[in-house]
């Protein structure tokens, strides 16, 4: 099993190889309009990327949109009324 790296802007991880999976974890709250671009620039552009979206209680259809994608590289965590 390969290592999993969480990549944050401005950080360089020594030892990373092309076989390693990269998890991108980000919060979202009512950002439905921004999701297609985020998804296009992450999991649709590189199969080594996993996108973990933490939703704080969106009311604009964000959660439904993510669920209907049913993409194996996109994970959704719903935390309800928190952002």
VOLOTI-674031 format. One line per field, with one value per residue: residue number from 1; residue in one letter; chain; x, y, z of N, C-alpha, C, O in turn. Coordinates in pm, 1 decimal. Example, Ala and Ser with C-alpha at 12.3 -4.5 7.8 and 13.67 -1.06 7.14 Angstrom:
<recs>
nr [1;2]
rest [a;s]
kette [A;A]
nu [1319.0;1285.0]
nv [-569.0;-225.0]
nw [780.0;708.0]
cau [1230.0;1367.0]
cav [-450.0;-106.0]
caw [780.0;714.0]
cu [1320.0;1290.0]
cv [-330.0;3.0]
cw [780.0;787.0]
ou [1423.6;1340.9]
ov [-331.9;113.8]
ow [846.5;803.9]
</recs>
This chain:
<recs>
nr [1;2;3;4;5;6;7;8;9;10;11;12;13;14;15;16;17;18;19;20;21;22;23;24;25;26;27;28;29;30;31;32;33;34;35;36;37;38;39;40;41;42;43;44;45;46;47;48;49;50;51;52;53;54;55;56;57;58;59;60;61;62;63;64;65;66;67;68;69;70;71;72;73;74;75;76;77;78;79;80;81;82;83]
rest [x;x;x;x;x;x;x;x;x;x;x;x;x;x;x;x;x;x;x;x;x;x;x;x;x;x;x;x;x;x;x;x;x;x;x;x;x;x;x;x;x;x;x;x;x;x;x;x;x;x;x;x;x;x;x;x;x;x;x;x;x;x;x;x;x;x;x;x;x;x;x;x;x;x;x;x;x;x;x;x;x;x;x]
kette [A;A;A;A;A;A;A;A;A;A;A;A;A;A;A;A;A;A;A;A;A;A;A;A;A;A;A;A;A;A;A;A;A;A;A;A;A;A;A;A;A;A;A;A;A;A;A;A;A;A;A;A;A;A;A;A;A;A;A;A;A;A;A;A;A;A;A;A;A;A;A;A;A;A;A;A;A;A;A;A;A;A;A]
nu [84.6;55.3;191.3;-3.9;-36.0;-102.7;-142.0;-46.9;-65.4;242.4;404.8;653.9;699.3;931.9;1037.7;808.2;651.2;559.1;378.4;235.8;-62.6;-246.5;-419.7;-657.4;-792.2;-1066.8;-1281.2;-1630.5;-1902.5;-2197.9;-2099.6;-2160.8;-2140.5;-1866.0;-1766.4;-1758.4;-1529.5;-1327.3;-1330.8;-1270.3;-1007.2;-875.1;-942.4;-1030.9;-820.0;-599.4;-534.7;-419.3;-506.7;-718.0;-1017.0;-1138.6;-1420.2;-1545.2;-1842.0;-2016.1;-2289.9;-2434.3;-2683.4;-2743.0;-2754.0;-2512.8;-2432.2;-2606.3;-2522.6;-2255.1;-2301.6;-2450.1;-2258.8;-2109.7;-1840.1;-1545.4;-1312.2;-1384.7;-1470.5;-1717.5;-1779.1;-2012.8;-2080.0;-2283.8;-2452.6;-2201.0;-1912.0]
nv [-118.1;217.3;525.4;793.6;1127.1;1446.6;1738.3;2068.0;2407.4;2554.3;2370.8;2119.5;1783.0;1551.6;1249.1;1178.9;995.3;910.6;707.4;741.5;830.4;1134.4;1326.2;1575.9;1794.5;1989.5;2248.9;2326.3;2544.4;2622.9;2648.1;2565.3;2665.3;2678.5;2422.6;2255.6;2356.7;2315.9;2034.5;1964.3;2058.6;1893.8;1588.8;1508.8;1569.5;1427.2;1104.5;1028.0;1183.4;1250.8;1389.8;1532.8;1653.0;1863.5;1939.0;2208.0;2233.0;2314.5;2484.9;2517.5;2316.7;2193.0;1951.9;1758.1;1771.8;1678.1;1418.7;1307.0;1291.0;1066.7;983.6;792.9;906.3;1118.4;1219.8;1275.3;1453.8;1526.3;1774.8;1919.9;2212.5;2365.2;2555.8]
nw [0.0;-83.3;44.1;177.6;105.9;235.4;80.6;114.8;22.8;-49.8;75.3;55.9;-3.7;78.6;-68.3;-201.1;-457.2;-798.2;-774.9;-547.1;-368.5;-356.8;-128.3;-124.9;92.4;164.5;283.0;234.9;179.1;60.2;-210.8;-467.9;-731.7;-771.6;-764.3;-1009.0;-1145.5;-953.0;-933.0;-1196.6;-1211.4;-1039.6;-953.9;-1209.5;-1366.1;-1283.1;-1194.8;-958.6;-759.1;-482.2;-378.3;-93.3;35.7;277.6;400.1;539.8;586.8;358.7;162.6;-97.7;-285.4;-307.6;-171.0;-284.0;-550.6;-534.9;-441.8;-656.3;-850.6;-788.0;-790.4;-774.0;-670.8;-520.5;-207.0;41.2;332.7;564.4;789.3;890.6;1025.4;1046.8;952.5]
cau [0.0;134.1;168.7;-98.5;14.4;-194.1;-60.9;-93.6;6.5;366.3;479.7;715.9;715.3;1039.6;1004.0;687.4;674.9;443.6;285.9;166.7;-191.1;-250.3;-552.7;-681.3;-904.5;-1108.6;-1416.2;-1720.4;-2030.7;-2270.8;-2005.1;-2199.8;-2090.0;-1721.7;-1729.4;-1714.7;-1391.7;-1241.5;-1325.5;-1198.1;-865.0;-817.8;-959.7;-1046.7;-693.4;-492.3;-597.0;-352.8;-565.9;-845.1;-1073.0;-1223.4;-1495.4;-1610.1;-1949.9;-2060.5;-2434.1;-2476.5;-2826.4;-2754.0;-2746.6;-2375.0;-2426.7;-2674.1;-2435.2;-2142.1;-2353.0;-2491.4;-2138.7;-2073.4;-1703.9;-1468.0;-1203.1;-1441.7;-1531.6;-1794.7;-1802.4;-2112.1;-2070.5;-2401.4;-2442.6;-2069.0;-1835.9]
cav [0.0;339.9;630.7;897.6;1258.6;1558.9;1846.0;2202.5;2507.7;2602.5;2263.3;2022.6;1657.4;1467.4;1108.5;1157.8;934.2;913.6;600.7;777.7;900.1;1265.0;1364.4;1719.0;1810.2;2128.9;2274.8;2393.1;2590.6;2693.7;2677.5;2484.2;2724.4;2662.6;2281.7;2199.2;2397.5;2245.8;1893.9;1959.2;2084.9;1796.9;1446.8;1483.0;1595.8;1340.3;992.2;1008.8;1276.6;1224.2;1514.1;1513.4;1776.3;1868.7;2036.0;2263.1;2256.1;2389.9;2485.0;2556.6;2199.4;2142.8;1811.7;1677.1;1770.2;1589.6;1281.5;1257.0;1261.6;928.7;967.9;717.4;985.5;1229.6;1178.5;1381.7;1447.1;1626.6;1807.6;1997.1;2354.0;2422.5;2590.7]
caw [0.0;-93.7;142.6;138.5;143.3;232.0;26.1;143.6;-53.1;8.5;139.4;-33.1;68.3;29.4;-75.4;-280.0;-587.6;-888.1;-738.2;-424.0;-379.7;-292.4;-83.1;-109.3;184.8;167.8;330.9;142.4;230.8;-46.0;-319.2;-582.1;-855.5;-782.2;-763.6;-1136.9;-1173.4;-857.8;-972.1;-1323.5;-1190.1;-945.2;-984.0;-1352.3;-1434.4;-1234.4;-1123.7;-829.4;-664.1;-416.3;-327.0;23.8;58.0;408.4;384.7;667.2;591.8;240.1;129.4;-238.3;-372.2;-309.9;-128.1;-385.5;-668.5;-506.6;-433.3;-787.5;-929.6;-756.1;-841.7;-675.4;-614.9;-445.0;-80.8;104.2;476.5;601.1;931.2;929.2;1054.1;1077.7;831.9]
cu [88.6;99.9;65.5;-45.1;-99.0;-109.6;-124.6;-5.8;132.3;451.6;532.6;741.3;824.2;992.8;877.7;724.9;546.8;341.0;205.0;38.1;-183.4;-395.1;-558.1;-806.5;-940.1;-1252.5;-1499.0;-1849.1;-2095.2;-2177.6;-2034.4;-2140.1;-1941.0;-1678.8;-1687.7;-1569.6;-1293.3;-1222.8;-1246.9;-1047.7;-799.4;-838.0;-978.6;-917.0;-581.7;-553.7;-526.8;-413.7;-698.1;-891.7;-1168.7;-1289.4;-1569.4;-1715.6;-2005.6;-2208.0;-2486.0;-2625.2;-2850.7;-2746.1;-2607.3;-2368.8;-2490.6;-2587.4;-2319.7;-2188.6;-2389.5;-2373.3;-2095.6;-1935.0;-1618.2;-1354.3;-1252.8;-1513.7;-1603.1;-1809.4;-1897.9;-2103.8;-2186.7;-2366.7;-2308.7;-1999.1;-1688.1]
cv [123.7;437.2;728.3;1029.5;1358.8;1678.7;1979.8;2301.1;2552.9;2495.8;2166.6;1896.0;1574.1;1323.0;1078.3;1097.3;940.6;805.4;631.6;853.9;1031.7;1295.8;1514.6;1732.7;1957.8;2139.2;2342.5;2431.3;2676.8;2740.0;2594.8;2536.7;2704.9;2515.9;2225.3;2234.5;2326.4;2099.8;1876.3;1973.4;1986.9;1655.4;1415.2;1504.3;1500.5;1227.6;957.4;1097.1;1225.2;1357.0;1481.8;1647.1;1766.2;1978.9;2077.0;2293.7;2337.7;2376.4;2518.1;2439.2;2139.5;1993.5;1720.6;1663.3;1671.4;1443.8;1226.1;1229.1;1116.4;894.0;898.0;796.4;1107.4;1173.9;1298.6;1352.7;1560.4;1650.7;1895.5;2139.9;2412.9;2456.8;2597.0]
cw [0.0;17.3;88.1;191.6;139.7;192.5;58.5;68.1;21.2;75.1;34.7;48.0;4.2;27.7;-154.2;-414.6;-670.2;-856.0;-613.4;-453.2;-303.8;-256.2;-64.3;-23.8;190.9;218.1;224.3;215.5;123.5;-157.7;-443.7;-712.6;-877.4;-796.7;-899.2;-1171.7;-1081.8;-898.8;-1101.7;-1304.9;-1093.0;-997.9;-1132.4;-1429.3;-1393.2;-1151.7;-992.8;-720.8;-610.4;-357.6;-212.6;53.9;191.3;401.5;520.3;675.2;475.6;214.3;-17.6;-335.2;-382.0;-279.0;-232.6;-510.7;-648.3;-505.4;-570.4;-878.8;-910.4;-811.2;-736.1;-609.8;-537.2;-323.0;-20.2;252.0;510.0;751.9;977.2;965.3;1098.8;947.8;863.2]
ou [185.5;-7.8;50.2;-12.8;-182.5;-16.1;-242.8;114.3;127.8;559.4;464.3;798.8;811.3;916.1;843.7;819.5;439.7;228.2;115.0;29.9;-120.6;-483.2;-473.8;-914.2;-854.6;-1333.8;-1445.8;-1896.9;-2052.5;-2177.2;-1942.5;-2093.9;-1893.9;-1565.9;-1588.8;-1495.6;-1187.8;-1110.8;-1166.5;-969.7;-679.4;-758.3;-945.4;-905.2;-479.2;-617.8;-570.3;-376.6;-778.3;-813.6;-1268.1;-1222.5;-1646.1;-1682.6;-2037.9;-2249.9;-2573.7;-2685.5;-2964.0;-2732.8;-2586.1;-2306.7;-2434.3;-2579.9;-2291.0;-2122.4;-2362.6;-2385.4;-2050.5;-1915.6;-1618.2;-1305.3;-1172.9;-1605.1;-1554.3;-1847.0;-1867.1;-2118.9;-2187.7;-2255.3;-2306.7;-2024.0;-1607.4]
ov [132.0;431.0;743.1;1040.9;1355.2;1715.8;2001.4;2279.3;2585.5;2526.0;2135.6;1902.2;1530.8;1280.9;961.4;1142.5;972.0;811.1;555.6;931.0;1039.3;1292.3;1573.2;1687.9;2041.7;2049.0;2407.9;2358.6;2789.6;2857.5;2558.2;2457.9;2713.8;2488.7;2152.3;2149.9;2281.5;2048.6;1783.9;1908.3;1997.0;1607.6;1305.0;1462.2;1493.2;1253.2;866.1;1086.7;1165.0;1428.1;1411.9;1742.9;1672.8;2097.4;1993.0;2371.9;2422.2;2272.2;2543.8;2460.2;2044.5;1917.3;1616.3;1555.5;1590.5;1356.4;1109.2;1152.2;1051.2;788.1;939.4;757.0;1190.0;1092.3;1411.2;1242.5;1677.3;1558.1;1940.9;2183.3;2503.3;2394.3;2624.9]
ow [75.4;76.5;-33.1;309.8;49.3;263.5;32.1;52.1;139.8;126.2;-62.9;156.7;-110.3;114.3;-172.2;-479.0;-618.3;-904.9;-577.5;-548.7;-198.2;-342.2;3.8;-63.0;219.2;197.7;134.6;302.5;98.9;-194.4;-516.9;-795.2;-990.8;-837.6;-905.1;-1222.0;-1126.6;-898.8;-1114.3;-1374.4;-1067.4;-1078.7;-1176.2;-1544.3;-1461.1;-1049.8;-922.6;-603.9;-682.0;-294.4;-232.1;92.8;214.4;397.7;604.2;760.6;493.6;240.0;-58.2;-455.7;-457.3;-353.1;-266.1;-569.8;-736.6;-561.4;-598.2;-974.1;-1004.6;-871.0;-620.2;-503.9;-493.1;-334.3;-29.4;292.1;486.5;831.6;1091.6;935.8;1182.3;844.7;774.5]
</recs>
